[in-house]
Amino acid sequence: NQRVSKLESVLNNRTEHVRMVYENPANANNVWAALRTLDSFGVQNVDVVMEQIHYKKGWRRATMVSAMGAQKWLSLQQHYNTADMIKELREDGYRIVATDLGPESKPMSEIDWDSSPCAIVMGNELTGISDEVKAAADETFYIPMRGFCESLNLSVASAVLCTLLHTQKALKAGINERDRSRILLTWLARSIPGSLAILRREGYSITGDSLYPPIGKFTTKP
């Protein structure tokens, strides 16, 4: 089947060695563009911290959730506070590398991206990473700038970083077998109209209207 072959081919090139973390992003359009970039470079896992205090206007949070849910090919994990995000990443065996302009930060090319699995934290476009992330980070880095601007927007910074990771061969292909099976089944379900009805007809027990429990509010159907 051509559809299955295409999905398996893409999955074979996905990586879990690197995962991206966006902490309280401000601009939904930049987030959507960043997710498209990550998909094109094979990054499967993305974490998003959305603390209520940063989204006092309900429509801003709703817009952000909508932008996340529109990306149906990535594994998106929502966190309601930074502390829980850090704890989960540590438990999953990731070192934390964050963007920061502090005096101890290194140029991005001087980070050893290849040595062990890393979670890369990108901060808010205006305020940067939180003090919690600064305290928890194993390393911090910055993207060298030669012009008058001191920073890039979220989507452009993600693209620049992914290009570097690709050239340094840090985007190592390989997803663990449990997650691989889940991802493939979810992709198949999302790409075939009426997939849940087909599965039920074949005797599979599915509760509700989603193949898996929602991940935060970001997981698209099914």
Summary of the structure (lengths in Angstrom):
residues: 222
radius of gyration: 18.0
end to end distance: 21.0
largest distance: 61.8
contacts: 655
relative contact order: 0.19
helix: 43%
strand: 17%
